[in-house]
Structures are given as C-alpha cells and as structure tokens.
Amino acid sequence: MKPHEQGGSAGAVDEGRVRVACVQMEPRVGENERNIALTCDHIEQAAKQGAGLIVLPELANSGYVFRTRAEAFAGAEQVPDGPSVRAWCDLAVQRGIYIAAGIAERDGGRLFNSAVLIGPEGFIGTFRKAHLWNEENLWFEPGDCGFPVFDTPIGRIGLAICYDGWFPETFRMLALQGADIVCVPTNWVPIPGQRDNQPPMATILAQAAAHSNSLFIACANRVGTERGQPFIGKSVIVSYTGWPVVGPGSADQTEILMADVDLGKARRKRNWNAFNQVLRDRRTDVYDEMLGSGARRGWY
C-alpha cells in the first residue's frame, strides 16, 4: 500500500484542522469478514499516520456486484448493531478518529446502499444513497433520509455516495445546511467516451461541486474488477476552491491518499471578491431557497 500525503505533520484534530485520508481498496463480494478485517487494517494504518477523518469506499463491507437480491440481503447488516459498524466504532473510540464508510444496510426487509459516520464517541449517523445506479435499483431502496449534515468538533460533515455526485442538488443541499466537507464513499466505473489523456468525469464533477459550493470533498473509490465490472480508482480530496489537494490516485492500486486541511476555510473563504459570495448570490426570488426540500438552512 502506498500512502500519498500532502502537507506537514498534524494531529488528528485541531480546531477545524484535520488530516483527511481516503482509503482506496478492493472489497470482494460475499467476503464480509475479509472486507471488514481489511478496512480495519487500512484504518489503523491511516490513524497511525495522523489521520483524523478516514473515508472508505462504497459498500466496503459487502462488495458491490450482486447477482440476486438474496445475495445482497445476505451481505447487508443492521446499523448500528452489525459487525462492520461495531468494528469501526471500536477503532474510532480507541484512536479518537472519525470514519465515513459505505455499507450495505438491512432495515427489516428493506435494503439500502448507505454510508455511516462514526466518531470518537461511537456511532453518529447514517446517510442512505438517494440516486441508485444501474442494477442497484434491483437490490436497494432509494434513500429516505434526505441529505443530513452532522456537527462534529472538526467541522460539519455531509455524506454522499457515488452516483449522488452526478446531481448538483446533492452538494448544494449539503452546502446550504452548513457542511464544510462532504465524504463520498464511491465505486466509480468507466464512463463511455473517456480518453486516456483526460481526467475521469467523476473527479471533474467533484471539483466543480467543491468550487461552486465552497466545500471540501473527499472521494474514496475502490479498485479491481468484480464479476466483470472494472472500477477506476482515482480517489481524490478536493479543496473548497475546486482544485485537488491530493490525487487523483492511481487507477488500479490499493493506497491511502492523505491531506491536511482546514475545514473552517470552506466557511470563511466563501467570499470570492468584494461583491460575490457563492451561496449568498443565489437568486432565491427566482427559485426556492432550499430547493423545496424542507431542510433547515445552515450557516454561511
């Protein structure tokens, strides 16, 4: 595993300053115990290098390419009482860190492609993927919890998952609720028309969303090929300016990308000049301020 690091030494948490780590790895479908152990190894390695906020890929506990709903159901677990969240909570408490991780969630007879946020005091909350991609529609329910933002001592953290990033409303809703960083567990796949000399569409969208909403965005993608489906890697941590702080990573290697960031800058630097502030300049006389969601406005 190759850690990619930007910035100097830093403690895990210091008044909005935090070392963010995106774990790029290869979960395997149907091998939950192996996947959980692997995520814990990566979390430990990142924490030992000072990471205070660690992002894991989409469906990190279960793998991605299911053949049947029964197989997806077998790979899912209850939140927060399942083995993955328990293991991640133990590490978060022991290490004093935050973890954002993709998980196959079972809620009664329903399945969700979810992400959990865990901190030094244990489980914090869940996001359920709002926009399902391809055959996910056969296994999972569309998310039913909106786009929550979680207040933590290191900053306000939002969550999104993979295809959610193709919808500008995702990041705008999180920004309007005061998010400083959005953690994105993802399983990006190749996009038709991609040229070898071009950056992936996924990273372009992440950069655009970070810039147009003044947000840090941390995307942890998986690698490898699962049941014939390739994944593209290229994990990235993007500044509120829209420019990558570190990454994109490799296309096919397990690695950890790290960057020291000041999440408070996402809030303090939203004034682009004497006249323009990206969220204040919205024409709420023309369209609904909160996009009709009913969500509560945050701070900006």
Helices and strands as residue ranges (DSSP letters): E 2-6, E 13-14, E 17-24, H 32-48, E 53-55, H 69-75, H 83-95, E 98-107, E 110-119, E 122-128, H 136-139, E 149-152, E 155-159, G 162-166, H 168-176, E 181-186, H 201-213, E 216-221, E 225-226, E 229-230, E 236-238, E 244-246, E 255-262, H 264-268
